Each structure stands twice: as structure tokens, then as C-alpha cells.
């Protein structure tokens, strides 16, 4: 083969190769981001927040408006994003499936970080900490002072289903009977009606109930018996949204805003006239 024919053959092979690989190279190019949560929220102009009512995390005032620590957090987050906020009250037992179905963008609802939950959602860094406490019927459990006192087969505990209180009760009081309800108000009513010895719930709900019914209820333990990190929950597969949320939490923590709002809702009664 002459040098000219060899050169022509080589050029033909190179062009053929480029023609074969060009579609693959084009397919390998990353697409322009279209479905990131932050982009969708900004385009929509609304941050959709899933939550469930827990006093004083989130509750309704006399006018039917939502107020509470989590509500303040959600409003501030939306404001800093430059969008409006849309609240989506959801039963706690179904709040993660609702997030994964796309009903809302984020759970801001006192959700504790747990490995089982982490298999389904991604958590931000903690923005608060909670703990489990007990409020008990004075008539039925007035002399109970330790977890061991409640860890008996004849003791009935009322709890809100789907919450970490259930796991805490199973771990620390495995011998007790557990009765599960959809709302915290139902758990307290169970005790007030004499059908349960105590309610296990996240602090400060038990303390507020003891203050509300001082003649009927008591706090047997001086301090919460667990410590639980509370975080935002979002759908998996969106590291940009998670990174934004982590940075936002650090910012409002460092400026003292989170601590100020937590003190107002958890350590004062200044808001009580709005709901009673």
C-alpha cells in the first residue's frame, strides 16, 4: 500500500471512530439541573412545609392560625429563601410517605434523627434537641419516681403513634402496656379519664400538661430521660438542598435567633393567651 493510500485509510478510520463515539460522548454530558428542590421552590415561589401539631412546636391559635417554634422556623427559612410558606398539616404516622410522594418539600415538625427514618429520608444537621418525659396521674402513679416504677405489667402508658416516644417506652419500660393514639390530646385524655397511668412524650409537652392540670397530673421525673437531635427531613437524592439547609441552620444558630425563639416557646408562657 502506498503512503498516500495508507494516509487516506487512517483518516477514514479516524473519522469513522469519531462518528461512532460522538453520540456516546454527547450522552455522557451531564444535563442542566432541572428538578432540584431549591430550583423548584424558587420557581414556584412557595416553600411547602409538612408538619404535625405538637405543643409548643406547632399548634393552632384562637383564630385558627398556626403558631409555635416550628412555625417560626419555617417562616424564617422561607423568608431567607425569598419565597412564601405553605403549611401542610399531616398526621404524624403518615408524614414521611407524604414527603416522599411530593406533597411537600420538607418536614419541619420536631422530627428526631433515627436510623430507620434515615433509610427513607435525608436529615439536615440538628437545629434543636428534645427529650422524652413523663406526665402521670397523681391518683394512679403519684408515688412513682423512677422509670423502674413504670416498668411493670400493670402500668398503662398512653403515647402518640409514630413518634419516638413509642421506641423510648419500649426500650426503657418494656414491661408496661402501651396504648397508641393519633393525637397527643387523646393521650392526655386517656390519663384524665383514669384509663392510663401516664403519658410518655417529648419535652415540654408533659410539663405543660402538669401545669394545666395541677390537681390531676404530676411530673415524676426531674429531667427528660432521653436526648434526641431534631432535624429537617427531605427526600433523598438532593445534596444541594441539604447543603443549603445545613448552612442556614448554622447561620441562624450563630446569630442566636434559634435560641431566642426556643426560649420564647419552651421556657415562657407569653404565648399561652393565644391558644387558651
C-alpha positions as CSV (number, residue, x, y, z in Angstrom):
1,X,0.0,0.0,0.0
2,X,1.4,3.4,-1.0
3,X,1.9,6.1,1.6
4,X,-0.9,8.2,0.1
5,X,-3.4,5.3,0.3
6,X,-2.2,4.5,3.9
7,X,-2.8,8.1,5.0
8,X,-6.3,8.1,3.4
9,X,-7.2,4.8,5.1
10,X,-6.0,6.1,8.5
11,X,-8.1,9.3,8.1
12,X,-11.1,7.2,7.2
13,X,-10.7,5.1,10.2
14,X,-10.3,8.1,12.5
15,X,-13.4,9.8,11.1
16,X,-15.4,6.5,11.5
17,X,-14.2,6.3,15.1
18,X,-15.2,9.8,15.8
19,X,-18.6,9.2,14.3
20,X,-19.2,6.2,16.5
21,X,-18.1,7.8,19.7
22,X,-19.7,11.2,19.3
23,X,-23.2,10.1,20.3
24,X,-21.8,8.3,23.4
25,X,-19.8,11.4,24.3
26,X,-22.8,13.6,23.9
27,X,-25.0,11.2,26.0
28,X,-22.3,11.3,28.8
29,X,-22.6,15.1,29.2
30,X,-24.4,16.0,32.4
31,X,-27.8,17.5,31.9
32,X,-28.6,21.0,33.1
33,X,-30.2,20.6,36.6
34,X,-34.0,20.7,36.2
35,X,-35.5,19.1,39.2
36,X,-33.5,20.2,42.3
37,X,-35.7,21.1,45.2
38,X,-34.2,24.6,45.6
39,X,-34.8,25.4,42.0
40,X,-38.3,24.1,42.1
41,X,-39.1,26.1,45.3
42,X,-37.7,29.3,43.9
43,X,-39.5,28.9,40.6
44,X,-42.8,28.1,42.4
45,X,-42.2,30.9,44.9
46,X,-43.5,28.8,47.7
47,X,-41.9,26.5,50.3
48,X,-44.3,23.7,51.2
49,X,-43.8,22.5,54.8
50,X,-45.1,19.3,56.2
51,X,-45.7,19.1,60.0
52,X,-47.9,17.8,62.7
53,X,-49.2,19.5,65.8
54,X,-47.1,19.2,68.9
55,X,-47.3,21.8,71.7
56,X,-45.4,24.1,71.5
57,X,-43.7,23.0,68.3
58,X,-46.7,23.7,66.2
59,X,-50.4,24.4,67.2
60,X,-53.4,26.5,66.2
61,X,-54.3,29.7,68.0
62,X,-57.8,31.0,68.7
63,X,-58.1,32.4,65.2
64,X,-57.1,29.0,63.6
65,X,-53.7,30.2,62.6
66,X,-50.7,28.0,63.1
67,X,-48.1,29.2,65.7
68,X,-45.2,27.7,67.5
69,X,-41.5,27.2,67.4
70,X,-41.5,25.1,64.2
71,X,-43.9,27.6,62.6
72,X,-41.4,30.4,63.3
73,X,-38.6,28.3,61.9
74,X,-40.5,27.6,58.7
75,X,-41.4,31.2,58.2
76,X,-37.9,32.4,58.7
77,X,-36.5,29.8,56.4
78,X,-39.0,30.7,53.7
79,X,-38.2,34.4,54.2
80,X,-34.5,33.9,53.8
81,X,-35.2,31.9,50.6
82,X,-37.3,34.8,49.3
83,X,-40.5,32.8,49.0
84,X,-43.8,32.3,50.7
85,X,-44.5,29.4,53.0
86,X,-47.4,26.9,52.6
87,X,-48.2,24.8,55.7
88,X,-49.4,21.2,55.1
89,X,-50.6,19.7,58.4
90,X,-50.3,16.0,58.2
91,X,-50.9,13.0,60.5
92,X,-47.6,12.1,62.1
93,X,-47.9,8.4,61.2
94,X,-48.0,9.3,57.5
95,X,-45.8,12.3,57.3
96,X,-42.7,10.5,55.7
97,X,-44.8,8.8,53.0
98,X,-46.4,12.2,52.3
99,X,-43.0,13.8,51.8
100,X,-41.8,11.0,49.5
101,X,-45.0,11.4,47.4
102,X,-44.2,15.0,46.8
103,X,-47.0,16.6,48.9
104,X,-44.4,19.0,50.4
105,X,-40.8,19.9,50.1
106,X,-39.6,19.5,53.7
107,X,-40.7,18.2,57.1
108,X,-40.2,20.8,59.8
109,X,-42.0,19.0,62.7
110,X,-39.8,18.1,65.6
111,X,-38.6,15.0,63.8
112,X,-35.8,13.2,65.7
113,X,-32.9,11.7,63.7
114,X,-33.3,7.9,63.7
115,X,-31.5,5.2,61.6
116,X,-34.8,3.7,60.5
117,X,-36.0,7.1,59.2
118,X,-32.6,7.8,57.7
119,X,-33.2,4.8,55.3
120,X,-36.1,6.7,53.8
121,X,-35.2,10.4,54.1
122,X,-32.1,12.6,54.4
123,X,-31.7,14.7,57.6
124,X,-30.1,18.1,58.0
125,X,-27.8,18.8,60.9
126,X,-29.8,19.2,64.2
127,X,-31.3,22.6,64.8
128,X,-32.7,21.6,68.2
129,X,-32.7,18.8,70.8
130,X,-35.6,17.2,72.5
131,X,-36.0,14.5,75.2
132,X,-38.7,12.1,76.4
133,X,-40.5,12.9,79.6
134,X,-43.4,11.5,81.6
135,X,-46.6,13.1,83.0
136,X,-48.5,10.9,85.3
137,X,-51.9,10.6,87.0
138,X,-51.5,11.6,90.7
139,X,-54.1,9.1,91.8
140,X,-52.7,6.1,89.9
141,X,-49.0,6.9,89.9
142,X,-48.5,9.7,92.5
143,X,-45.8,7.7,94.3
144,X,-43.8,6.7,91.2
145,X,-40.5,8.4,91.0
146,X,-38.3,6.3,88.6
147,X,-38.5,4.6,85.3
148,X,-38.5,1.3,87.1
149,X,-41.7,2.3,88.8
150,X,-43.4,2.5,85.4
151,X,-41.7,-0.6,84.0
152,X,-44.4,-3.0,85.3
153,X,-47.0,-5.2,83.5
154,X,-49.9,-3.5,85.4
155,X,-48.8,0.0,84.2
156,X,-50.6,1.5,81.1
157,X,-48.8,4.2,79.1
158,X,-50.6,6.4,76.5
159,X,-48.5,7.5,73.6
160,X,-48.8,9.1,70.2
161,X,-48.2,6.6,67.5
162,X,-45.4,7.0,65.0
163,X,-43.4,9.2,67.4
164,X,-40.0,8.4,69.1
165,X,-41.8,8.2,72.4
166,X,-43.0,4.8,71.4
167,X,-39.5,3.5,70.9
168,X,-38.3,5.2,74.1
169,X,-41.1,3.5,76.1
170,X,-40.4,0.1,74.6
171,X,-36.7,0.5,75.4
172,X,-36.9,1.9,78.9
173,X,-40.3,0.4,80.1
174,X,-40.6,-2.8,78.1
175,X,-42.9,-4.5,80.7
176,X,-45.6,-1.7,80.6
177,X,-48.7,-1.8,78.4
178,X,-48.7,0.7,75.5
179,X,-51.8,2.3,74.1
180,X,-51.3,4.3,70.9
181,X,-53.3,7.3,69.6
182,X,-53.2,9.7,66.7
183,X,-53.1,12.9,68.7
184,X,-51.4,14.0,71.9
185,X,-54.6,15.4,73.2
186,X,-56.0,11.9,73.1
187,X,-53.2,10.5,75.2
188,X,-53.7,13.1,77.9
189,X,-57.5,12.5,77.9
190,X,-56.8,8.8,78.4
191,X,-54.9,9.6,81.7
192,X,-57.5,12.2,82.8
193,X,-60.2,9.6,82.3
194,X,-58.4,7.2,84.5
195,X,-57.7,4.7,81.8
196,X,-53.9,5.1,81.8
197,X,-51.2,5.8,84.4
198,X,-49.1,8.2,82.4
199,X,-48.2,9.8,79.0
200,X,-44.7,9.5,77.5
201,X,-44.0,12.4,75.1
202,X,-41.3,14.8,74.0
203,X,-40.4,17.6,76.4
204,X,-42.0,20.1,77.1
205,X,-45.5,18.6,76.4
206,X,-45.6,16.7,79.7
207,X,-44.5,19.7,81.7
208,X,-47.2,21.9,80.1
209,X,-49.9,19.4,80.9
210,X,-48.8,19.2,84.5
211,X,-49.1,23.0,84.7
212,X,-52.5,22.9,83.0
213,X,-53.9,20.2,85.3
214,X,-52.0,20.7,88.6
215,X,-54.7,18.9,90.7
216,X,-54.7,15.8,88.5
217,X,-51.2,15.4,86.9
218,X,-47.6,15.3,88.1
219,X,-44.1,15.1,86.7
220,X,-42.5,12.0,88.4
221,X,-39.0,12.6,86.8
222,X,-36.9,15.7,87.4
223,X,-35.4,15.6,83.9
224,X,-36.2,14.1,80.5
225,X,-34.8,10.5,80.3
226,X,-33.5,10.7,76.7
227,X,-31.8,13.2,74.5
228,X,-32.8,13.4,70.8
229,X,-31.4,15.5,67.9
230,X,-34.2,17.3,65.9
231,X,-33.6,18.0,62.2
232,X,-35.2,18.9,58.9
233,X,-36.1,15.9,56.8
234,X,-36.1,16.0,52.9
235,X,-36.3,13.5,50.1
236,X,-33.2,11.6,49.2
237,X,-31.1,12.5,46.1
238,X,-30.8,16.3,46.5
239,X,-27.5,17.2,48.2
240,X,-27.8,20.9,47.1
241,X,-31.0,21.3,49.2
242,X,-29.4,19.6,52.2
243,X,-26.3,21.7,51.9
244,X,-28.4,24.9,51.9
245,X,-30.3,23.8,54.9
246,X,-27.2,22.9,56.9
247,X,-25.7,26.3,56.1
248,X,-28.9,28.1,57.1
249,X,-29.1,26.2,60.4
250,X,-25.5,27.2,61.2
251,X,-26.3,30.9,60.4
252,X,-29.4,31.3,62.5
253,X,-27.8,29.3,65.3
254,X,-24.7,31.6,65.4
255,X,-26.7,34.7,65.3
256,X,-28.7,33.5,68.4
257,X,-32.1,33.5,66.6
258,X,-32.9,29.8,67.2
259,X,-32.0,30.0,70.9
260,X,-34.2,33.1,71.3
261,X,-37.2,31.5,69.6
262,X,-36.7,28.3,71.6
263,X,-36.6,30.2,74.9
264,X,-39.8,32.0,74.0
265,X,-41.8,28.9,73.1
266,X,-40.3,26.4,75.6
267,X,-39.4,28.5,78.7
268,X,-42.1,31.2,78.9
269,X,-45.8,31.4,79.0
270,X,-46.0,34.6,77.0
271,X,-47.8,32.9,74.1
272,X,-50.4,31.0,76.2
273,X,-53.2,33.6,75.8
274,X,-53.1,33.0,72.1
275,X,-54.3,29.4,72.4
276,X,-56.3,29.3,75.7
